[in-house]
């Protein structure tokens, strides 16, 4: 699996989640995520570079030939080598998909550009007019070397089949030599225009119009929507909920750089699959929730739970346990439970939860397009018998500022009257501060925790009540 940009629940951030509960477990809170901006009507290599490395390979540039903006594309490096930056009309691949409607073939294509293409590699501009996806006219231009100022370029378009087109496709890219692509190449391009006896407008050829590429994701959760930036989302909120207003629906569909897998998880995606998660201070007995599942063919759904612990000696995360559960067809909501009934070799400090409409833990499984898994109302159970859904035990826990220095502010709300004890621990488990607040009525609590004398690093705060305890991590920076 290619290197991924990790969308993790980061322990040093100020957050409103407790370590003993599943964040946003009822999927009631969703927010719009703007992944990046693309020029209107055009696709870019941002779909690859952002997903694989968390970087942008195509950006708006104020170094324009005319107007306010131009477009700049640049090659980017992954663990698999250097990949080209590109901007296109239609989606490139083994064959172009889509295109822009047009009813005439232009005589020529003209544009302005400056560039730096590393010796041994070549940049490319290619345009193709089509009828029923069959090429009828095309032209291309390759180049290498460096040009710091904008230069005009015009290429003829050969009309090889004298029929009327219905669309055209286009691409400008930094690297043609895919086997030995060189890093460091870039192209700034502006003022693309057709030359014809009846002038045709190249859509957004002046790169003045840029639009956000965005989807709505459930708060605290990572989704496969980043794979579907140029299609419909694979994870959506639905009002077909078990309780509350919304549930999360995961749909397998064709996506960029994979075979249609879709996923919803708390954590991130790395070279070897899911990783990260949310902090826990106590190991739960089970995870429960509700699901509906509509498989295609012989597909089965997946629940994945991974427990990990930070190894302070190796400075790596060790996997402590990995457990899965399969989902089968269910037209109406059914309750599920995944019991964590194992002998723990160590006590984990982090838990990952993931769902998919296909059982992706089996590498031989090919996801079936259209399989749909809907999940709602997740909650963890503990040995004490306490079940903790989000927001029903302690509400809106805020620890700030991030990072903290001389003091940390801790705000939370008690839904019921209870005794309250606040403690702070270092990562070795030593209690470095405590405050017994005694018996407190329901309502908001706000207190300052002094941090003078604490070394820089991560610490754990714990809030104990008559109903159990919740915890969270925070950072101290001297």
N, C-alpha and C positions, 0 to 999 in steps of 0.2 A: 504494500500500500504506500502511496506516495506521501511525502512529508506534508503535513497539514498545518494550517494556521490554527492554533489551539484557542478555542473559545471556552476558557475554563472559569470555574467559580474560584476567584483568586482570594486567598485568605487575608491579604492585607487590605482589602477594600472595606469601606463602611457598608454593611449590608443589613437587611431586615429579615434574616433567617436565623433560626436556632439550630444548633448542631444535632439536636435529637429529633428533628422533624424533617419531612421532605419539603424542600422549598417549593412554593406555589403548587402544592400537591393537588389542589382542586382545579387548577388551570383557569382560574378566574381572571388573572392579570396577564395581559398581553401588551407588547409594545412594538412599535415599528422600528426595525433595524435598517438603517441606511448602510449598505455594504460599500458602495462607491458611486461615483458619477460617470456616466458614459455620454458621448455625443448622441444627440437625438437621431434616430433612424439607423444608427450604426452599432455594431457589436465590437467588443475589444477583448484583448487577452487578459483583462482584469479578472474575468471569470475563472481563469486558470491561476494566475499569480496570487490573487487574494486567497483563494481556497488552499493552495499548496504552501504558500509562504507568508501570507498576511501582508503582502506588499502590492503596490499598484504598478502595473507595467504600461498603462496608458492614462495620461492625465491632461487636464486643461493647462495650456501654457499661455502666459501673458506676453511671451516673446513672439508676437504674431507678425505675419507679413502685412496684413491689413485688418482693420477692425480691432476688437478687444482681445480675441483669443485665437490660438492655434491648437493643434493636438500634438502631444509628444508621446512617442512610444519607445520603449527601451527593452532590451533583452533582460532576462532574469535567471538567476541561478538556483537550482534545486539540488537535492541529493542525487538526482538522476542526470545532472548536467545542466547546460545552458539551454533555455527555451526562448523562442522569439517573442518579442512584443509585436502586436498587430492591431489594426483597426480594419473592420470589414463591413460590407453590405452583404447580408446573408451570413449564415453560420458556417465557417470553414470546417473541413474534416476530410475524410477520404473523397467525398464529393460535397459541394456546397449545398446547404439546405436553405430554402427560402430565396429571398432576393427582394428587389424593389421594383414595383410595376413601372413599365415604360413601353412606349409604342413605336419608337423609332431608334435606329442605330446611329450613334454619333460618328462623325468622321475621325475625331481625335479626342484625347483626354489631356488636359493641361493642369498643372499644379505648381506650387512653389514649395521648396523644402531646403532645410539644412540638415546635416547628418554627420555621424561618425560611425563608419562601418569598418570593423577591424580587418586588416589584411588577412586573406585566407577565407574570408566569408563574404557574402553578398546580401544586400538588401533587395527587396522585390516589390514592384507594383504590378498588379494584374487586374484586368477588367474583362468581363465576359457577358455578352448579350445572349439571351436564351429564348427558346420557344418550347413550351411543355418540357422544361428542364433539359432540353437538348441545345448545346452550344451552336450558335450560328455566326457569331462574330467575336473577336477578341484581340487584345493587345497586351504587351507586357514590357517591363523595363527592369533591368538589374543594374546594380551600381555598388561600388566599394570605395574605400578611402574616406576623406574628411572634407567637409565644406562648412565653414562657420557662418557664412551669410546665406540668406535665402537666394536660391537660384531657380529660374523657371525651367520646367521640363514639359515637353509635349510629346506624346506618342501617338502614332496612327493606330486606328482600329480597323483590322481587316474584316470585311464583310464577306464571309465565305459561303453563306447560304442565303440567297436573296429572298428571305421571307420576313414578315413583320415580327419583331420580338414581343414578348409579353413581360419580360423582367430582365434585370441585370444583377450581377454579383461583382464584388470588388474586394481587393485586399491590398494593404501596404504592410510589410513586415520587415523586421530587422535582420533576420537570419534565414538564408536559404539552405545553407550547409547543415542539415539536421544531424548528420553523423559526427561533425566536428564543429559545432556552433561555438562561436567565440563570445565571451562575456564582454560587456562594456559598450555594446552598440546602441545607438539611438537614432531616431529620425524625428524632426519637427516638420509638420506638414500643414499647409494652409491653402485656401482658395482653390479647391478642386472644382473644375468646370469642364463641361462638354463643349466641344467646338463642332458646329454643324451649320448647314445652311438655314435650318430652323432650330435656333439654340434651345437646348434642353437644360433644365436646372438639375445639377447634382444635389441630391438632398443633403442639406446642412453642410455643404462643401466648404463653407467659411468657418465651421466649427464654433459658431456663436451660441448655439443652443445645446445645453447639457442638462441631463435629467438624472435624478437619483435612481439607483437600482436598489430596491428595498423590498422587504417582506415583513409581515407581522409574526413575531415569535413569542412564545410564552416566557415570561420573566424568569430568569435563572436557568433556563433550559437551552441546550444547544440543539439545533435541528439541521436536517439535510437540505433546508431551503437554499443554502449557499450553493448547492449543486444545481439548483433550478432557477438561477437568476434570469435566464432568458426563456423561461416557460412558466407554467403555473406552479404555485408552491406545493411541496410534498407534505408539509405539516401545516394544518390549519386549525383554527378554533371552530367548533361547531356548537350550536345550541341544542343538539341532541345529547344533553348531559344526563348523568345519573342523578346528580344533585347540583344545585346552584344554577348559574346561567350558562356555563360553557364546559366543554370537554376538549381534549386534544385528539385530533384525527390525523393518522399517518397513512399516506397513500404511496404505494410503489409506482413510480413512473419513470420514463426515460429521462436520464439526467446526464450532465456533463461528466465525462471521465469515469463512468462506472456503468454497471449493467442494470441499473434501475433500483438499487437499494435505497431505502429511505429510513430515517432514524430520528429518534427523540431521546435525548439523554441529558443528565446532569454530569458534566465533565467535558471532555474534548476528544478529538480524534488525532492520534499520532501515527507514527510509522507502522506500528503493529496493532492498531485498532484503538478502541476506547481507552481513555486514561483520565486521571484527575477525579473530581467529584466534589462532595461537600463534607466539611469536618464533622466528626462524631466523637463524643467523649465516652459513650457507652455503647456496647454492641447490642443491637436489637435482636429480638427473637425471630421476627418475621416481618415481611412486607405484605400488606394487603391492599386491595383496591378493586376496581370494577372495570370490565372490558366488554366490548363487542368486536366481533371479528368476521370479516367477509373475505375468505381466501379465494384465489384464482387457481384452478387446477389442483395440485396436491400440496399447495403451500401451507405453511404453519407459521404462526407469529412467534415472537421472541420477547421474553423479559430477561434482562441480564443485570446481575448485581455483582459488583467487584469491590472487595475490601482491600485497602492498601495501608501501608505505614511508611512514614519517612524514616530512612536509615541515616542517622547522624554520623555514622562512621564512614559509609561509602558515599554519602551525599546523593543517594538515589532513592527512589520509591520502591519498596518491596511489595509484591502482591501477596496478600495473606490468604485470600480465598476468592473463588469465582464460582457463581452458581447461576443456573439458568432455569427457565420454565417455558414450555411451549404452550401456545394458544391455538385452539381449534375453533371451527365455525360456531358462531353464536349470534343469532339475529337480535336478541335482546341482551341487556346487561346481565352479566354473571359476575359473582364475586370470585376473586382469585387470591391465593396465598402462596408465597414462597417462604418456606421455613428455613432458617439458618441453623439447622441442627447438626453442627459439626464440632469437632474438637479443635479449638482455636490454638494454633501454635504460638501466636502472639496476638496482642490486642490491637486491632487496627485503629487508625485515627481518621480515615477518610473512606467514604462510601460513594460509589458510582451506581446510578440507576439508568438503564437504557431500555428502550422499546424499539421494535422493528416489525413490519408486517411479514418479514421472512426470517427464517431461523438462520441468521448470518453466522452464528458460532460454528456451523457446519460449513467448511470451506467448499464442499461439493455442491452446496445448494445454489441454484440460480434463481434469483428473485423473480417472482411472477408479476408482470406489470398489471396493476389494478388491485392487487391485494390490499385490503384496508383494515387497519387496526385503530380502534377508538378506546381511549383510556380516561379514567376520571377517579377522583377522590382516593388518592393514595394515602396510606398511613402506616407508620411503623409501630410494632408492639414490642414491649420490653418485658423482662423477667418479672417485674413488679406488677404486670398486668395493665400498665398504663398504655393507652393508645394515643398517639399524638399527631393529629392532623395539623396542618399549618394554620396558624392564626387562632386556634381554639385553646391553646395553653398559655403561652405568653405572646402578646401581640406586638408587632413593630419594634423589634429590638434594634437599636441604633448604637453603634460604638464609633466614636469619632473624636478628634480629626484623624485623618489617614495620611502618613503615619502619625502617631502620637509622639509627644516629646516630654513635657514635664507633667502632664496630666491627660487622662482620657475621660471623656464624657460618656456615660452609659444611660440611655433612656429606654424604658419599656413600659408596658401597661399590663396590669393584673386584671383578668376578667372576674376573679373571685378573691375574697379575703383569704390571706394565708400568711404564714411566717416566711421570711425572706432572708437568705444568707448569700452574700456575694463574696467570691474568692477569685484570686488571680494566681496562676501557676506558670512556672517556666516550663520549657519543653522536656525537662528531666522529671517533671512531676512535683517539684518543690513548691509549696504554697508560699508566695512572696507578699501577699496582702489579703486581708479579709475584713468584712464589715457585716456584722449581724444587725439587720434592720428590725428584727423582732416581728411582731404580728402586725401586718399592714392591711388596710381595707382595699377593696377593689379600686382601681384607678391608676393614674400615671405615676411613675417613679422616675426621678432624675437625680443622678449623683455623679460627683467627680471622683475619679480614682487617681491618687497621687502616684507618679511614676519616677520621682527623683531617686537616683541611685540604681535604677535598672539599666542593664547593658542593652545596647541595640540588639534587636532580634524579634522573634515571634513569641507571643505569650497567649495563654488560654484564660478566658474569664468564664466562670461558672455561676449560674443563678440557681440556687436550690430553694424549692418551695415544698409545701406539704404534698403537692401533686407530682413531684419528681424534680429533675434538674434539666437545664438546657445550657449549652456552652457555645462559645465562638472564639475565633482567633483574632488577634490584633497585632500590630507591629509598633515597636518603639524605635525611634531614630534619635540618637543623641544630637 
